[in-house]
Amino acid sequence: MATYAVGDVQGCLEPLQRVLESARFDPAVDRLWLVGDLVNRGPDSLGTLRFVRALGPAAVAVLGNHDLHLLAVALTERAPRRKDTLEPILVAPDRDELLDWLRRCPLAHYDRDLDAVMVHAGIPFQFSLTDALACAREVEAVLAGPEPRAFLDHMYGNEPAAWDPELTGIDRLRVIVNIFTRMRFIDHGGNLDFGTKEGVAEAPGGYFPWFERLHPDFAQRRILFGHWAALEGKGTPQNCLALDTGCCWGRCLTLLRLEDGERFSTDCG
């Protein structure tokens, strides 16, 4: 049995299947972790959702910002963006089953045996492992609950810009979502920068990549994340494993075997 983690698929189903084949992934015995953003931008978001859902317990996918955007477009009055490629999901005969499965995916996943945690964007220095999992569960409970629309209607926004344990209601849920699905740069006050998508060298003044300052809980513990294609899977601490290598932008899709660190890659051009 092996555990594999793959970067942002974003609807690139054929490269996903190809890289899994190159690693000899067997869903009967192996496990696949997906770091979020299963959908959008790529050519087959519908097929990707169907494929991952069909893997059943062999797959664990955390939610990314594009996955949450799909839920907001599908379940509220929010209009799609011009570059979205979500329409095939929205009109699919099995859309309700797929959306129901997606909104029950976690924001954070931790495996005690592997001592590894997976999120889409990152974990801020204010969060211990217990904090991170507890905050993720707050949002997960709302999304999987009977009325996720009330939250999805108010999910978008850049404020509050920093975590505060005294936050309540929509503000608290929004900042948790932004931390786990949108964070790249952060300052020493815990404020997030949402405007910069470039690499580490382009950090805004006073800000730094989130992985340069970690809670002591994560000094050695592995963190697997995606979201930041500009990193190209490089330039992070040894225990912070960047897996988004820009498949939907024509670069490559990266698969990591957690047990020995071997990486597999396939071109997406």
C-alpha positions as a Python dict, from the first residue, in 0.01 Angstrom:
ca = {
    (1, 'M'): (0, 0, 0),
    (2, 'A'): (124, 348, -88),
    (3, 'T'): (-13, 698, -37),
    (4, 'Y'): (15, 944, -324),
    (5, 'A'): (-57, 1317, -319),
    (6, 'V'): (-128, 1512, -637),
    (7, 'G'): (-125, 1884, -710),
    (8, 'D'): (-408, 2102, -838),
    (9, 'V'): (-587, 1906, -1112),
    (10, 'Q'): (-831, 2183, -1214),
    (11, 'G'): (-1021, 1971, -1461),
    (12, 'C'): (-716, 1814, -1627),
    (13, 'L'): (-845, 1458, -1606),
    (14, 'E'): (-631, 1300, -1877),
    (15, 'P'): (-299, 1410, -1719),
    (16, 'L'): (-425, 1289, -1380),
    (17, 'Q'): (-500, 945, -1519),
    (18, 'R'): (-167, 939, -1700),
    (19, 'V'): (44, 1027, -1395),
    (20, 'L'): (-144, 773, -1181),
    (21, 'E'): (-72, 508, -1443),
    (22, 'S'): (298, 599, -1447),
    (23, 'A'): (310, 545, -1068),
    (24, 'R'): (115, 218, -1097),
    (25, 'F'): (-152, 354, -864),
    (26, 'D'): (-396, 81, -761),
    (27, 'P'): (-712, 207, -587),
    (28, 'A'): (-768, -138, -439),
    (29, 'V'): (-462, -100, -216),
    (30, 'D'): (-323, 255, -257),
    (31, 'R'): (-455, 592, -142),
    (32, 'L'): (-470, 919, -332),
    (33, 'W'): (-464, 1262, -167),
    (34, 'L'): (-572, 1562, -376),
    (35, 'V'): (-472, 1910, -255),
    (36, 'G'): (-786, 2082, -381),
    (37, 'D'): (-895, 2273, -690),
    (38, 'L'): (-1025, 1963, -859),
    (39, 'V'): (-1220, 2181, -1100),
    (40, 'N'): (-1212, 2490, -1322),
    (41, 'R'): (-982, 2623, -1594),
    (42, 'G'): (-903, 2278, -1738),
    (43, 'P'): (-1097, 2091, -2009),
    (44, 'D'): (-1283, 1825, -1807),
    (45, 'S'): (-1395, 1935, -1462),
    (46, 'L'): (-1702, 1712, -1481),
    (47, 'G'): (-1499, 1404, -1565),
    (48, 'T'): (-1252, 1485, -1288),
    (49, 'L'): (-1523, 1505, -1023),
    (50, 'R'): (-1676, 1178, -1143),
    (51, 'F'): (-1338, 1004, -1149),
    (52, 'V'): (-1230, 1112, -799),
    (53, 'R'): (-1572, 1045, -645),
    (54, 'A'): (-1573, 697, -799),
    (55, 'L'): (-1247, 615, -618),
    (56, 'G'): (-1449, 609, -296),
    (57, 'P'): (-1240, 560, 19),
    (58, 'A'): (-922, 534, -189),
    (59, 'A'): (-927, 913, -237),
    (60, 'V'): (-922, 1210, -1),
    (61, 'A'): (-967, 1556, -153),
    (62, 'V'): (-950, 1880, 41),
    (63, 'L'): (-1142, 2182, -82),
    (64, 'G'): (-968, 2454, -280),
    (65, 'N'): (-1090, 2800, -372),
    (66, 'H'): (-1214, 2683, -714),
    (67, 'D'): (-1409, 2397, -557),
    (68, 'L'): (-1578, 2640, -318),
    (69, 'H'): (-1647, 2872, -609),
    (70, 'L'): (-1826, 2588, -789),
    (71, 'L'): (-2043, 2531, -482),
    (72, 'A'): (-2125, 2902, -459),
    (73, 'V'): (-2221, 2924, -828),
    (74, 'A'): (-2426, 2604, -811),
    (75, 'L'): (-2606, 2665, -482),
    (76, 'T'): (-2653, 3044, -474),
    (77, 'E'): (-2731, 3322, -719),
    (78, 'R'): (-2363, 3397, -777),
    (79, 'A'): (-2275, 3427, -1146),
    (80, 'P'): (-1988, 3230, -1300),
    (81, 'R'): (-1670, 3419, -1390),
    (82, 'R'): (-1581, 3475, -1754),
    (83, 'K'): (-1300, 3217, -1751),
    (84, 'D'): (-1489, 2950, -1558),
    (85, 'T'): (-1527, 2607, -1717),
    (86, 'L'): (-1795, 2480, -1478),
    (87, 'E'): (-2101, 2470, -1703),
    (88, 'P'): (-2081, 2094, -1783),
    (89, 'I'): (-2106, 2022, -1408),
    (90, 'L'): (-2397, 2261, -1359),
    (91, 'V'): (-2606, 2090, -1629),
    (92, 'A'): (-2497, 1731, -1567),
    (93, 'P'): (-2767, 1476, -1476),
    (94, 'D'): (-2564, 1376, -1169),
    (95, 'R'): (-2482, 1732, -1062),
    (96, 'D'): (-2663, 1703, -729),
    (97, 'E'): (-2477, 1386, -634),
    (98, 'L'): (-2143, 1541, -732),
    (99, 'L'): (-2208, 1866, -545),
    (100, 'D'): (-2330, 1677, -239),
    (101, 'W'): (-2006, 1475, -240),
    (102, 'L'): (-1792, 1788, -291),
    (103, 'R'): (-1944, 1988, -6),
    (104, 'R'): (-1860, 1702, 231),
    (105, 'C'): (-1489, 1712, 144),
    (106, 'P'): (-1266, 1846, 423),
    (107, 'L'): (-1068, 2171, 435),
    (108, 'A'): (-781, 1994, 612),
    (109, 'H'): (-682, 1628, 631),
    (110, 'Y'): (-440, 1477, 882),
    (111, 'D'): (-297, 1126, 881),
    (112, 'R'): (-151, 1025, 1217),
    (113, 'D'): (45, 728, 1081),
    (114, 'L'): (217, 940, 817),
    (115, 'D'): (224, 1246, 1046),
    (116, 'A'): (127, 1460, 749),
    (117, 'V'): (-141, 1723, 702),
    (118, 'M'): (-289, 1834, 370),
    (119, 'V'): (-454, 2169, 295),
    (120, 'H'): (-506, 2362, -25),
    (121, 'A'): (-312, 2683, 44),
    (122, 'G'): (-131, 2663, 378),
    (123, 'I'): (-140, 2682, 756),
    (124, 'P'): (-63, 3013, 932),
    (125, 'F'): (186, 3045, 1216),
    (126, 'Q'): (-96, 3113, 1466),
    (127, 'F'): (-236, 2759, 1421),
    (128, 'S'): (-121, 2449, 1602),
    (129, 'L'): (-227, 2120, 1447),
    (130, 'T'): (-523, 2108, 1688),
    (131, 'D'): (-621, 2465, 1596),
    (132, 'A'): (-598, 2395, 1224),
    (133, 'L'): (-815, 2085, 1238),
    (134, 'A'): (-1070, 2246, 1472),
    (135, 'C'): (-1107, 2556, 1252),
    (136, 'A'): (-1139, 2343, 941),
    (137, 'R'): (-1414, 2139, 1107),
    (138, 'E'): (-1615, 2456, 1178),
    (139, 'V'): (-1643, 2535, 807),
    (140, 'E'): (-1687, 2171, 710),
    (141, 'A'): (-1986, 2140, 944),
    (142, 'V'): (-2156, 2437, 779),
    (143, 'L'): (-2089, 2320, 423),
    (144, 'A'): (-2209, 1967, 495),
    (145, 'G'): (-2508, 2090, 693),
    (146, 'P'): (-2867, 2137, 580),
    (147, 'E'): (-2825, 2500, 469),
    (148, 'P'): (-2480, 2580, 324),
    (149, 'R'): (-2622, 2862, 109),
    (150, 'A'): (-2628, 3114, 392),
    (151, 'F'): (-2253, 3086, 427),
    (152, 'L'): (-2174, 3057, 55),
    (153, 'D'): (-2372, 3377, -6),
    (154, 'H'): (-2128, 3567, 220),
    (155, 'M'): (-1810, 3367, 169),
    (156, 'Y'): (-1635, 3611, -67),
    (157, 'G'): (-1428, 3901, 65),
    (158, 'N'): (-1084, 3992, 197),
    (159, 'E'): (-1192, 4101, 543),
    (160, 'P'): (-1110, 4015, 813),
    (161, 'A'): (-754, 4000, 679),
    (162, 'A'): (-611, 3825, 989),
    (163, 'W'): (-712, 3545, 1221),
    (164, 'D'): (-853, 3641, 1559),
    (165, 'P'): (-988, 3366, 1787),
    (166, 'E'): (-1253, 3610, 1911),
    (167, 'L'): (-1415, 3632, 1567),
    (168, 'T'): (-1764, 3487, 1533),
    (169, 'G'): (-2022, 3417, 1266),
    (170, 'I'): (-1959, 3481, 897),
    (171, 'D'): (-1640, 3680, 963),
    (172, 'R'): (-1487, 3384, 1144),
    (173, 'L'): (-1585, 3135, 874),
    (174, 'R'): (-1467, 3364, 595),
    (175, 'V'): (-1119, 3414, 737),
    (176, 'I'): (-1083, 3040, 797),
    (177, 'V'): (-1171, 2973, 434),
    (178, 'N'): (-932, 3243, 314),
    (179, 'I'): (-651, 3099, 524),
    (180, 'F'): (-692, 2743, 401),
    (181, 'T'): (-773, 2816, 36),
    (182, 'R'): (-624, 3154, -61),
    (183, 'M'): (-318, 3224, 153),
    (184, 'R'): (24, 3283, -2),
    (185, 'F'): (188, 3578, 174),
    (186, 'I'): (133, 3682, 535),
    (187, 'D'): (282, 3948, 764),
    (188, 'H'): (397, 3919, 1125),
    (189, 'G'): (60, 4049, 1241),
    (190, 'G'): (-110, 3759, 1066),
    (191, 'N'): (-260, 3970, 784),
    (192, 'L'): (-299, 3797, 450),
    (193, 'D'): (-210, 3950, 115),
    (194, 'F'): (-454, 3850, -158),
    (195, 'G'): (-315, 4047, -451),
    (196, 'T'): (19, 3877, -517),
    (197, 'K'): (28, 3546, -703),
    (198, 'E'): (389, 3554, -815),
    (199, 'G'): (680, 3370, -658),
    (200, 'V'): (865, 3427, -333),
    (201, 'A'): (1086, 3701, -478),
    (202, 'E'): (778, 3917, -544),
    (203, 'A'): (663, 3933, -180),
    (204, 'P'): (494, 4266, -97),
    (205, 'G'): (674, 4487, 153),
    (206, 'G'): (640, 4354, 507),
    (207, 'Y'): (503, 4019, 390),
    (208, 'F'): (665, 3676, 355),
    (209, 'P'): (558, 3330, 232),
    (210, 'W'): (345, 3162, 497),
    (211, 'F'): (581, 2862, 517),
    (212, 'E'): (873, 3079, 635),
    (213, 'R'): (715, 3108, 979),
    (214, 'L'): (539, 2805, 1127),
    (215, 'H'): (385, 2708, 1458),
    (216, 'P'): (620, 2477, 1656),
    (217, 'D'): (377, 2191, 1583),
    (218, 'F'): (493, 2207, 1222),
    (219, 'A'): (867, 2235, 1275),
    (220, 'Q'): (907, 1877, 1145),
    (221, 'R'): (555, 1761, 1056),
    (222, 'R'): (487, 1752, 683),
    (223, 'I'): (242, 1995, 524),
    (224, 'L'): (124, 1916, 172),
    (225, 'F'): (-31, 2203, -21),
    (226, 'G'): (-115, 2332, -367),
    (227, 'H'): (-260, 2666, -483),
    (228, 'W'): (72, 2838, -557),
    (229, 'A'): (167, 2743, -913),
    (230, 'A'): (437, 3012, -930),
    (231, 'L'): (648, 2810, -682),
    (232, 'E'): (672, 2532, -941),
    (233, 'G'): (702, 2285, -653),
    (234, 'K'): (1030, 2439, -531),
    (235, 'G'): (1180, 2671, -273),
    (236, 'T'): (995, 2558, 40),
    (237, 'P'): (1122, 2406, 367),
    (238, 'Q'): (1182, 2033, 351),
    (239, 'N'): (863, 1956, 541),
    (240, 'C'): (640, 2191, 336),
    (241, 'L'): (569, 2015, 10),
    (242, 'A'): (436, 2232, -273),
    (243, 'L'): (250, 2025, -532),
    (244, 'D'): (84, 2276, -766),
    (245, 'T'): (303, 2279, -1076),
    (246, 'G'): (61, 2457, -1308),
    (247, 'C'): (-107, 2179, -1501),
    (248, 'C'): (-399, 2396, -1612),
    (249, 'W'): (-148, 2654, -1743),
    (250, 'G'): (14, 2396, -1971),
    (251, 'R'): (305, 2302, -1746),
    (252, 'C'): (290, 1969, -1560),
    (253, 'L'): (101, 1768, -1299),
    (254, 'T'): (301, 1639, -1003),
    (255, 'L'): (234, 1327, -795),
    (256, 'L'): (424, 1255, -472),
    (257, 'R'): (455, 920, -298),
    (258, 'L'): (457, 1003, 71),
    (259, 'E'): (632, 691, 193),
    (260, 'D'): (961, 755, 9),
    (261, 'G'): (926, 1105, -139),
    (262, 'E'): (946, 992, -501),
    (263, 'R'): (783, 1235, -744),
    (264, 'F'): (612, 1151, -1070),
    (265, 'S'): (529, 1411, -1330),
    (266, 'T'): (347, 1436, -1660),
    (267, 'D'): (332, 1718, -1911),
    (268, 'C'): (1, 1898, -1945),
    (269, 'G'): (66, 2099, -2260),
}
